[in-house]
Amino acid sequence: MSVITPTSSGTATDHLAQFLGLLDISLSQNSLVKLVLAKHVGSEADLQRIIIKPLTVKGQPCLSFVYRYKTRDITSNFALAEAVEVIAGLIPASFKNAHLLSLSDEVQLEFSKKGKTTLFKSKAQQERQAPSAGHDREKKRYLELTRPFLTDLGVTNRQHELIPAMSRKWKQINKFIEVFSHALSSSPLKLDQPIKVADFGSGKGYLTFAIHDYLCNTLQAQGLVSGVELREDMVTLCNEAAAKLDHPGLTFAQGDVRTVAPSALDVMIALHACDIATDYAIHMGIRSGASIIMCSPCCHKQIRLQIQSPALLKPMLQYGLHMGQQAEMVTDSLRALLLEACGYETKVFEFISLEHTNKNKMILAVKRAEPVDPAQLLARIQELKTFYGISEHCLETLLRSDGFIG
């Protein structure tokens, strides 16, 4: 990413003018993908960010503003000229960060607490498509809003209409099932056999119910799905819902990855398991012979405490945010390489947009048909650990203790 450096005088005014000029160019060229205003500092309670996208209303180009609050979304549409004025009034008075995506460029304007500004600009790292400007766009859904469990869990009302406050949860559920569907199609699992699934940290059971419903109702397969959750009240709630809604093969139990004895599994799920709990979950999946492992890590404390920054990187890593991002990247890279060494094809990707959740990374591992020689992968793991001065990685220790890696 190239950086437009601050000028010696009028920095905030100059940078804001440059940013708004780039916005005007993207609008005139019909290349705007979206604009996100974040780091809210205004007076409006619970407002988190605004997502702005092009829209056509009654044949006229507009910008749609989605005001994202903690529990609801509010949408307003503005004509282009008025929209640009609104945006100019919001930066930096109400938002200290503006992120512009166009078909060709990516631009980010940041205001520090001391009033300093930085404007980042780079070419798009991958080809983007212009969003549809239609007012009502149809999206592929892997689940239907009419499914009874969505009403019982409070995602829809009795008329099977989406409750506005649950719109983000609904998007997460569909994205999760989409990822699972693609993983299932590339895995060695066959739908003429029961599919055994364990979801650790299942909470209120949104995803647990969803994957059971997708297997049994959409794919017409036999799904034996178990949700594992520490909170007894959540376990009771979900078991009662499963019994009432007639979900045979769906059960919930109290526990976690360290207390539940491993058994044969086809799919292991652990979303937002904190720090080394993710390592225990991945270890459980490998021990259980799971063909699909889906993890969304949360917190990366173990590696962060060990990392010894190379001298060349210390000026960059003196900032806590950068150190945290590095610890996250190193931890999850080692996890992915260890899964590869254990015979899985592994991907690390954005599970769902940052617009909807800050915990958005997923590690997806699908068992390969043919085993791989782990020697080269284990050598890379050791090189990374040596470079960063890491003495122990929890998942590696667990796998070595069970003889999965030498």
C-alpha positions in Angstrom: 0.0 0.0 0.0 1.4 3.4 -0.9 1.2 6.1 1.7 0.3 9.7 1.0 2.4 11.4 3.7 0.9 14.3 5.8 1.8 17.8 4.7 3.4 20.2 7.2 0.4 22.6 7.4 -3.3 22.1 7.0 -2.9 18.3 7.2 -6.5 17.4 8.2 -8.1 19.8 5.7 -5.8 18.7 2.8 -6.3 15.0 3.5 -10.0 15.3 3.8 -10.2 17.3 0.6 -8.1 14.6 -1.2 -10.3 11.8 0.2 -13.5 13.6 -0.9 -12.0 14.2 -4.3 -11.3 10.5 -4.7 -14.8 9.8 -3.7 -16.1 12.2 -6.3 -14.0 10.4 -9.0 -15.3 7.0 -8.0 -18.9 8.3 -8.2 -18.3 10.0 -11.6 -16.7 6.8 -13.0 -19.4 4.5 -11.4 -16.6 2.6 -9.8 -17.6 2.9 -6.1 -18.0 -0.4 -4.4 -18.5 0.8 -0.8 -17.5 3.4 1.8 -17.3 2.5 5.5 -17.1 5.1 8.2 -15.8 3.7 11.5 -14.3 4.7 14.9 -17.4 6.6 15.9 -16.8 9.5 18.3 -20.2 11.3 17.8 -22.9 11.8 20.4 -25.3 9.3 19.1 -25.5 6.4 21.5 -24.7 2.8 20.2 -23.9 3.9 16.7 -20.9 1.8 15.5 -20.4 2.5 11.8 -22.0 3.5 8.6 -21.8 1.4 5.4 -22.4 3.4 2.2 -23.1 1.7 -1.2 -24.4 2.9 -4.6 -28.1 2.4 -5.2 -30.6 3.3 -7.9 -34.0 4.5 -6.8 -36.7 5.3 -9.4 -34.0 5.5 -12.0 -31.9 8.0 -10.1 -28.4 7.2 -8.7 -28.2 7.4 -5.0 -26.1 6.3 -2.1 -27.6 4.0 0.6 -26.4 4.7 4.1 -26.8 1.8 6.6 -26.4 3.1 10.1 -25.2 0.2 12.1 -26.1 0.2 15.8 -25.4 -2.5 18.4 -28.9 -4.0 18.1 -30.4 -2.6 14.8 -29.7 -1.2 11.4 -31.3 1.9 10.0 -31.1 2.7 6.2 -31.4 6.1 4.6 -30.9 6.9 0.9 -29.5 10.2 -0.4 -29.1 11.7 -3.8 -25.4 11.8 -4.8 -24.7 15.5 -4.2 -26.5 15.5 -0.8 -24.7 12.2 0.2 -21.3 13.7 -0.4 -22.3 16.7 1.8 -23.4 14.3 4.5 -20.2 12.3 4.3 -18.1 15.5 4.5 -20.0 16.6 7.6 -19.4 13.2 9.4 -15.6 13.2 8.9 -13.9 13.7 11.3 -16.6 15.2 13.6 -18.4 11.8 14.1 -16.1 9.2 12.5 -12.3 9.1 12.7 -11.8 6.4 10.0 -13.1 6.4 6.4 -12.4 3.4 4.2 -13.2 3.7 0.5 -13.3 0.8 -1.9 -13.6 1.3 -5.7 -13.1 -1.0 -8.6 -9.5 0.1 -9.0 -8.4 1.6 -5.7 -8.5 1.3 -1.9 -8.2 4.5 0.2 -8.2 4.9 3.9 -8.3 8.2 5.9 -7.4 8.0 9.6 -7.5 10.7 12.2 -5.5 10.1 15.4 -6.6 11.2 18.9 -4.1 14.1 18.6 -5.7 15.3 15.4 -3.0 14.1 13.0 -4.2 12.5 9.8 -2.8 9.8 7.4 -4.1 9.0 4.0 -3.4 5.5 2.6 -4.0 4.7 -1.0 -3.3 1.5 -3.0 -4.4 -0.3 -6.1 -7.0 -3.0 -5.6 -5.3 -6.3 -4.6 -7.9 -8.3 -6.4 -10.4 -7.8 -9.2 -13.6 -6.4 -7.9 -17.1 -6.3 -9.4 -19.3 -3.3 -9.3 -22.2 -4.0 -6.9 -25.7 -4.2 -8.3 -27.5 -0.9 -7.9 -30.9 -2.5 -7.8 -33.1 -1.6 -4.8 -34.0 -5.2 -4.0 -31.2 -7.6 -4.7 -31.8 -11.4 -4.4 -29.1 -13.3 -2.6 -28.6 -17.0 -2.6 -29.7 -18.4 0.8 -28.7 -21.8 2.0 -31.5 -21.7 4.5 -35.0 -20.4 4.2 -36.5 -17.9 6.7 -39.5 -20.2 7.0 -37.5 -22.8 8.9 -39.2 -23.3 12.4 -36.0 -23.2 14.4 -35.3 -19.6 13.3 -38.6 -18.5 14.9 -38.0 -20.4 18.1 -34.5 -19.0 18.5 -35.7 -15.4 17.9 -34.3 -14.8 14.4 -37.7 -14.5 12.8 -41.2 -13.6 14.1 -44.3 -15.8 13.9 -44.9 -14.6 10.3 -41.3 -15.9 9.4 -40.1 -12.3 8.9 -36.6 -11.5 9.8 -36.4 -9.5 13.0 -34.2 -6.4 12.2 -32.0 -6.7 15.2 -31.1 -10.3 14.1 -30.0 -9.3 10.5 -26.3 -9.7 11.3 -26.9 -13.1 12.9 -28.9 -14.2 9.9 -26.0 -13.2 7.6 -23.5 -15.1 9.8 -25.7 -18.3 9.8 -26.0 -18.3 6.0 -22.3 -17.6 5.4 -21.4 -20.4 7.8 -23.7 -22.9 6.0 -22.2 -21.7 2.6 -18.7 -22.4 3.8 -19.7 -25.8 5.2 -21.5 -26.7 2.0 -18.4 -26.0 -0.1 -16.2 -27.9 2.4 -18.6 -30.9 2.4 -18.6 -31.1 -1.4 -14.7 -31.3 -1.5 -14.4 -33.7 1.5 -14.4 -37.5 1.4 -17.7 -37.7 3.3 -20.6 -39.4 1.6 -24.3 -38.4 2.2 -25.5 -42.0 2.2 -23.8 -42.4 5.6 -24.7 -40.5 8.8 -22.7 -37.3 9.2 -21.5 -36.9 12.8 -20.9 -33.2 13.8 -19.8 -31.7 17.1 -20.1 -27.9 17.7 -18.0 -26.8 20.7 -19.1 -23.6 22.4 -22.5 -23.9 20.7 -24.1 -21.1 22.8 -27.7 -20.5 22.0 -27.4 -23.1 19.1 -27.9 -20.9 16.1 -25.3 -22.6 14.0 -25.9 -26.0 15.6 -29.5 -26.0 14.6 -28.6 -24.5 11.2 -26.1 -27.3 10.2 -28.5 -30.0 11.4 -31.4 -28.5 9.5 -29.2 -28.1 6.4 -28.0 -31.7 6.5 -31.4 -33.2 7.2 -33.9 -31.0 5.3 -31.8 -29.5 2.5 -29.5 -32.4 1.7 -31.9 -35.1 2.9 -29.0 -36.8 4.8 -28.8 -38.2 8.3 -27.2 -35.6 10.6 -26.1 -36.6 14.1 -25.2 -33.2 15.5 -24.1 -32.5 19.1 -23.7 -29.0 20.6 -21.3 -28.7 23.5 -21.6 -25.7 25.8 -20.4 -24.9 29.3 -23.5 -22.9 30.3 -26.1 -25.2 31.7 -29.0 -22.9 31.0 -28.1 -22.7 27.3 -27.9 -26.5 27.1 -31.3 -26.9 28.7 -32.8 -24.2 26.4 -31.4 -25.9 23.2 -32.4 -29.4 24.2 -36.0 -28.2 24.9 -36.1 -26.5 21.5 -34.7 -29.5 19.7 -37.3 -31.8 21.3 -40.2 -29.3 20.6 -39.2 -28.7 17.0 -38.7 -32.4 16.2 -35.0 -32.4 15.4 -34.1 -36.0 15.8 -30.3 -36.5 16.0 -29.7 -33.1 17.5 -28.6 -33.0 21.1 -26.8 -30.6 23.5 -24.4 -31.5 26.3 -22.6 -29.5 29.0 -18.8 -29.4 28.7 -16.0 -28.1 26.5 -13.1 -29.5 24.4 -11.1 -30.4 27.5 -13.8 -32.3 29.3 -15.7 -34.2 26.6 -14.1 -37.5 25.7 -13.2 -37.7 22.0 -15.3 -40.0 19.8 -15.4 -40.6 16.0 -16.4 -37.4 14.3 -16.9 -36.3 10.7 -17.1 -32.5 11.3 -15.6 -30.5 14.2 -16.7 -26.9 14.8 -15.3 -24.4 17.3 -16.1 -20.8 16.7 -14.5 -18.1 18.9 -12.7 -20.5 21.2 -10.3 -18.2 23.2 -6.6 -18.6 22.9 -5.4 -22.2 23.3 -9.0 -23.5 23.5 -8.8 -23.3 19.7 -5.7 -25.6 19.8 -7.5 -28.1 22.0 -10.5 -28.0 19.6 -8.3 -28.6 16.5 -6.5 -31.4 18.4 -9.9 -32.9 19.2 -10.9 -32.8 15.6 -7.7 -34.5 14.4 -7.9 -37.2 17.2 -11.5 -37.9 16.3 -10.7 -38.4 12.6 -12.8 -35.4 11.4 -12.9 -34.9 7.7 -13.8 -31.2 8.2 -12.5 -28.9 10.9 -13.9 -25.4 11.1 -12.4 -22.9 13.7 -12.8 -19.2 14.2 -10.0 -18.3 16.6 -10.3 -15.7 19.3 -7.4 -14.2 21.3 -3.8 -15.2 20.8 -2.2 -14.8 24.2 0.2 -17.8 24.3 2.3 -16.8 21.3 2.1 -13.1 22.0 3.8 -13.6 25.3 6.7 -15.6 23.7 7.4 -13.6 20.5 10.9 -12.0 20.4 10.7 -9.4 17.6 13.6 -9.5 15.2 15.7 -6.2 15.4 14.6 -5.1 12.0 10.9 -5.4 12.9 11.0 -3.7 16.3 10.3 -0.2 15.1 7.1 -1.5 13.5 6.1 -3.8 16.4 6.6 -1.2 19.1 2.9 -0.5 18.8 0.5 -2.8 20.7 -2.0 -3.1 17.8 0.7 -4.3 15.4 2.1 -6.7 18.0 -1.3 -8.2 18.4 -1.9 -8.5 14.7 1.5 -10.2 14.3 0.7 -12.7 17.2 -2.6 -13.5 15.5 -1.0 -14.0 12.1 1.9 -16.2 13.5 -0.4 -18.3 15.7 -2.9 -19.1 13.0 -0.2 -19.7 10.4 1.4 -22.3 12.6 -2.1 -23.9 13.2 -2.7 -24.1 9.5 0.7 -25.6 8.8 0.3 -28.2 11.5 -3.1 -29.1 10.0 -1.4 -29.5 6.6 1.2 -31.7 8.2 -1.6 -33.9 9.6 -3.1 -34.5 6.1 -5.5 -31.6 5.7 -5.9 -29.1 3.0 -6.2 -25.8 4.9 -7.5 -22.3 4.2 -7.4 -19.2 6.4 -9.9 -16.5 5.2 -12.4 -13.9 6.2 -15.4 -15.8 7.4 -17.8 -12.8 7.2 -17.2 -9.1 6.6 -15.9 -6.8 9.3 -19.2 -4.9 8.8 -20.9 -7.7 10.8 -18.4 -9.0 13.3 -14.9 -8.2 14.5 -14.2 -11.9 15.0 -14.1 -12.8 11.4 -11.2 -15.2 10.6 -11.8 -18.8 9.9 -9.4 -21.7 9.7 -11.0 -24.4 7.5 -9.3 -27.8 7.1 -10.6 -30.6 4.8 -8.9 -34.0 5.0 -7.0 -34.9 1.8 -7.7 -38.1 -0.1 -3.9 -38.9 -0.1 -1.5 -38.3 2.8 1.4 -35.9 2.5 5.0 -36.1 3.6 5.0 -33.8 6.7 8.8 -33.3 6.8 9.0 -30.1 4.8 6.0 -28.6 6.6 7.5 -29.4 10.0 10.8 -27.8 8.9 8.9 -24.6 8.0 7.2 -24.6 11.3 10.5 -24.9 13.1 12.0 -22.0 11.0 9.1 -19.8 11.9 9.4 -20.6 15.6 13.1 -20.0 15.6 12.7 -16.6 13.7 10.2 -15.3 16.3 11.9 -17.0 19.3 8.8 -19.2 20.1 9.5 -22.1 22.4 6.1 -23.7 22.5 2.9 -23.8 20.4 0.0 -25.5 22.2 -1.3 -27.4 19.2 2.1 -28.7 18.3 2.7 -29.9 21.8 -0.6 -31.8 21.8 0.0 -33.4 18.4 3.5 -34.5 19.4 2.3 -36.0 22.6 -0.2 -38.2 20.7 2.3 -39.1 17.9 0.5 -37.3 15.1 3.7 -35.5 14.2 7.3 -36.6 14.8 
